[in-house]
């Protein structure tokens, strides 16, 4: 016999778990989540470093960040776990007047949305914010003290446990094989690779880097692709966990500290025949380590932990902004995909908005038109600022 939940969520990472928890808060108990992993956190959520920022260049992303921050600040009370939101700040280091001007334009958008803490700092002020970096070539920075760090797995744990207490069921080790559709394009059933079958009037795509292929099963063209991002881990550096997230705008290299580990990231593509491969590219490790030692003097005494480096997958959309909503090709498949590295930080509000749409048939609490999945086919993507 087919299983028949009220809502079927594909993917039980932080986004799917948030949707399920928010549905439970609205009284929707018959929710089923399907996940290809064998346990929580085996997908992209467990490989995220856990950054939070409001410093974005588009209104919709700033509003998503501010709404999520408010929910993170209430997380212990509302959900019961500590997301460990720590406002250590984000410091974007600029080498050129053009870079500084770009951040000024972004701060005007941020202020219009209610983010007033972000500010520009001259080079002389930067050692007081981060005394451990070298500022050769840096002429100024964009600084926001309310940006910071979070714990992806704690957010996932809280949402997943709360959803299950509210009646949700999770099926681990369950990979979607295909869907059955009605004449109007609606999904009538979802099949797994093991032959199981679920029927539901509402299906939600929260499959992260795999979202494009899952959407294609339902006849939806979703331009979300996996992008490999690597982390190099250093020990013995002496840097504090409260170190601001520090980003060199010239090439995107950045670092933060978590549990005594310096997490080093240089966001460039590395060669792989398989876009879903999680192998660590050694030449990237060496190049990133060279940048770290050049820009952070404390790294001269540090060492790489070659057992700890890892690779994760971003789910990238063409404009680096989430696709949220329905495509006419499949009217009952809600898409929550393509957060482009911002999924964990925006999962609290996106889960709330998804639950609102599923229960009421619309979203009235926030203007989400800029997130509609059809914007690319319409030739109306969000503006892309490579700095933010």
Residue pairs with C-beta under 8 A, 6 or more apart in sequence:
2 189
2 197
2 198
2 199
3 32
3 196
3 197
3 198
3 199
4 30
4 198
4 199
4 200
5 30
5 31
5 32
5 169
5 198
5 200
6 28
6 29
6 30
6 31
6 200
6 201
6 202
7 19
7 20
7 23
7 28
7 30
7 31
7 32
7 200
7 202
7 203
7 204
7 358
8 31
8 32
8 34
8 190
8 198
8 200
8 202
8 203
8 204
9 16
9 19
9 20
9 31
9 32
9 33
9 34
9 203
9 204
9 206
10 16
10 33
10 34
10 176
10 190
10 203
10 204
10 205
10 206
10 207
10 214
11 33
11 34
11 35
11 43
11 205
11 206
11 207
11 208
11 210
12 20
12 33
12 34
12 35
12 37
12 40
12 160
12 170
12 172
12 206
13 35
13 41
13 43
13 44
13 45
13 156
13 206
13 208
13 343
14 45
14 152
14 155
14 156
14 159
14 343
14 344
14 347
15 206
15 208
15 336
15 339
15 343
15 347
15 350
15 351
16 33
16 35
16 204
16 206
17 33
17 156
17 159
17 160
17 163
17 347
17 351
18 155
18 159
18 347
18 348
18 350
18 351
18 352
18 354
19 204
19 206
19 336
19 350
19 351
19 354
19 355
19 358
20 31
20 33
20 159
20 160
20 163
20 166
20 168
20 351
21 79
21 158
21 159
21 160
21 162
21 163
21 166
21 351
22 351
22 352
22 354
22 355
22 356
23 31
23 163
23 166
23 168
23 355
23 358
23 359
24 31
24 162
24 163
24 165
24 166
24 167
24 168
25 166
25 355
26 355
26 356
26 359
28 355
28 358
28 359
29 166
29 167
29 168
30 167
31 163
31 166
31 167
31 168
31 169
32 168
32 169
32 170
32 171
32 198
32 200
33 163
33 168
33 169
33 170
33 171
34 171
34 174
34 176
34 190
34 192
34 198
35 43
35 170
35 171
35 172
35 173
35 174
36 43
36 173
36 174
36 175
36 176
36 210
37 43
37 172
37 173
38 172
38 173
39 172
40 46
40 153
40 156
40 157
40 160
41 152
41 153
41 156
43 208
43 209
44 208
44 209
44 312
44 313
44 314
44 315
44 343
45 152
45 153
45 156
45 343
45 344
46 152
46 153
46 156
47 278
47 310
47 311
47 312
47 313
48 152
48 312
48 343
48 344
49 231
49 256
49 258
49 263
49 265
50 84
50 149
50 150
50 151
50 152
50 258
50 344
51 90
51 147
51 148
51 149
51 150
51 245
51 256
51 345
52 65
52 68
52 69
52 72
52 85
52 147
52 148
52 149
52 150
52 345
53 65
53 90
53 144
53 147
53 148
53 245
53 345
54 62
54 65
54 66
54 69
54 110
54 115
54 117
54 118
54 144
54 146
54 147
55 90
55 92
55 103
55 106
55 110
55 115
55 118
55 142
55 144
55 147
55 388
56 62
56 65
56 106
56 109
56 110
56 388
57 102
57 105
57 106
57 109
57 383
57 385
57 387
57 388
58 109
58 321
58 370
58 382
58 383
58 385
59 109
59 112
59 113
59 370
60 321
60 367
60 368
60 370
60 371
60 382
61 321
61 342
61 346
62 109
62 110
62 113
62 115
63 113
63 366
64 322
64 342
64 346
64 349
64 350
65 115
65 345
65 346
66 113
66 114
66 115
67 348
67 349
67 352
67 366
68 345
68 346
68 347
68 348
68 349
69 85
69 146
71 78
71 348
71 349
71 352
72 83
72 85
72 150
72 348
73 85
75 81
75 82
75 83
75 85
75 155
75 158
75 348
76 82
76 83
79 158
79 159
79 162
80 158
80 161
80 162
81 154
81 155
81 157
81 158
81 161
82 151
82 154
83 150
83 151
83 154
83 155
83 158
84 149
84 150
84 151
84 154
85 148
85 149
85 150
86 148
86 149
86 150
86 242
87 145
87 146
87 147
87 148
88 147
88 148
88 149
88 242
88 243
88 244
88 245
88 256
89 129
89 143
89 144
89 145
89 146
89 147
89 148
89 244
89 245
90 143
90 144
90 147
90 148
90 244
90 245
90 247
91 126
91 129
91 130
91 141
91 142
91 143
91 244
91 245
91 246
91 247
92 103
92 141
92 142
92 143
92 247
92 249
92 387
92 388
93 126
93 133
93 135
93 138
93 141
93 246
93 247
93 248
93 249
93 250
94 100
94 103
94 138
94 139
94 140
94 141
94 142
94 249
95 137
95 138
95 139
95 249
95 250
96 139
97 139
99 249
99 387
100 120
100 139
100 140
100 142
102 385
102 387
102 388
103 120
103 142
103 387
103 388
104 120
106 142
106 385
106 387
106 388
107 118
107 119
107 120
107 142
110 116
110 118
115 144
115 146
117 144
117 145
117 146
118 142
118 143
118 144
119 142
119 143
119 144
120 140
120 141
120 142
120 143
121 129
121 140
121 141
121 142
121 143
122 140
123 135
123 138
123 139
123 140
123 141
126 133
126 135
126 138
126 141
127 135
129 141
129 143
129 244
130 243
130 244
130 246
132 239
132 243
132 296
132 297
132 298
133 246
133 295
133 296
134 294
134 295
134 296
134 297
137 250
138 248
143 244
147 245
148 245
149 245
149 256
149 258
150 344
150 345
152 344
155 344
155 347
155 348
159 347
159 351
160 170
164 170
171 192
171 196
174 192
174 193
174 194
174 196
175 192
175 193
176 190
176 191
176 192
176 193
176 207
176 214
176 217
177 191
177 192
177 193
178 190
178 191
178 217
179 187
179 188
179 189
179 190
179 191
179 203
179 217
179 218
180 187
180 188
180 189
180 190
180 191
181 187
181 188
181 218
181 219
181 330
182 188
184 331
185 218
185 219
185 328
185 329
185 330
185 331
186 330
186 331
186 332
187 200
187 203
187 218
187 330
187 332
187 333
188 199
189 197
189 198
189 199
190 197
190 198
190 200
190 203
191 197
201 332
202 332
202 334
202 358
203 218
203 332
203 333
203 334
204 333
204 334
204 336
204 354
204 358
205 211
205 214
205 215
205 222
205 333
205 334
205 335
205 336
205 337
206 336
206 337
207 214
207 337
208 313
208 315
208 337
208 343
209 224
209 225
209 226
209 227
209 276
209 313
209 314
209 315
210 226
210 276
211 222
211 224
211 315
211 335
211 337
211 338
212 222
212 223
212 224
212 225
212 337
215 221
215 222
215 224
215 327
215 330
215 333
215 335
215 337
216 222
218 329
218 330
218 333
219 329
219 330
220 327
220 329
220 330
220 333
220 335
220 373
221 327
221 329
221 377
222 323
222 327
222 335
222 337
222 338
222 373
223 317
223 318
223 338
223 376
224 315
224 316
224 317
224 323
224 337
224 338
225 275
225 315
225 316
226 275
226 276
226 313
226 314
226 315
226 316
227 269
227 275
227 313
227 314
227 315
227 316
228 269
228 270
228 272
228 275
228 277
228 278
228 311
228 312
228 313
228 314
229 265
229 267
229 311
229 312
229 313
229 314
229 341
230 265
230 270
230 280
230 281
230 284
230 285
230 288
230 309
230 310
230 311
230 312
231 263
231 264
231 265
231 309
231 310
231 311
231 312
232 263
232 264
232 265
232 284
232 285
232 288
232 289
232 292
232 304
232 309
233 261
233 262
233 263
233 264
233 304
233 305
233 308
233 309
233 310
234 261
234 262
234 264
234 289
234 292
234 299
234 302
234 303
234 304
234 305
235 260
235 261
235 262
235 302
235 303
235 304
235 305
236 301
236 302
236 303
237 257
237 262
237 296
237 298
237 299
237 301
237 302
238 298
238 301
238 302
239 257
239 262
239 296
239 298
240 257
241 257
241 258
241 259
241 260
242 257
243 255
243 256
243 257
244 256
245 254
245 255
245 256
246 254
246 255
246 256
247 253
247 254
248 254
248 291
248 295
249 387
251 266
251 291
252 266
252 267
252 268
253 264
253 265
253 266
253 288
253 291
253 292
253 295
254 265
255 262
255 263
255 264
255 265
255 292
255 296
256 262
256 263
257 263
261 305
261 308
262 292
262 296
262 299
262 302
264 288
264 289
264 291
264 292
265 288
266 284
266 287
266 288
266 291
268 284
270 281
270 283
270 284
271 281
272 279
272 281
276 313
277 311
278 310
278 311
278 312
278 313
279 311
280 309
280 310
280 311
281 311
285 304
285 309
289 299
289 304
292 299
293 299
293 300
314 340
314 341
315 337
315 338
315 339
315 340
315 343
316 338
316 340
316 341
317 323
317 337
317 338
317 339
317 340
318 376
318 381
318 384
319 375
319 376
319 381
319 382
319 383
319 384
320 340
320 341
320 382
320 384
321 338
321 339
321 340
321 370
321 371
321 382
322 336
322 337
322 338
322 339
322 340
322 342
322 343
322 346
322 350
322 371
323 335
323 336
323 337
323 338
323 371
323 372
323 373
324 335
324 336
324 350
324 353
324 354
324 368
324 371
324 372
324 373
325 334
325 335
325 357
325 368
325 371
325 372
325 373
325 374
326 332
326 333
326 334
326 335
326 373
327 333
327 335
327 373
327 374
328 374
334 354
334 357
334 358
335 373
336 350
336 354
339 346
339 350
349 366
352 365
353 363
353 365
353 366
353 368
356 362
356 363
356 364
356 365
357 363
370 382
375 381
375 382
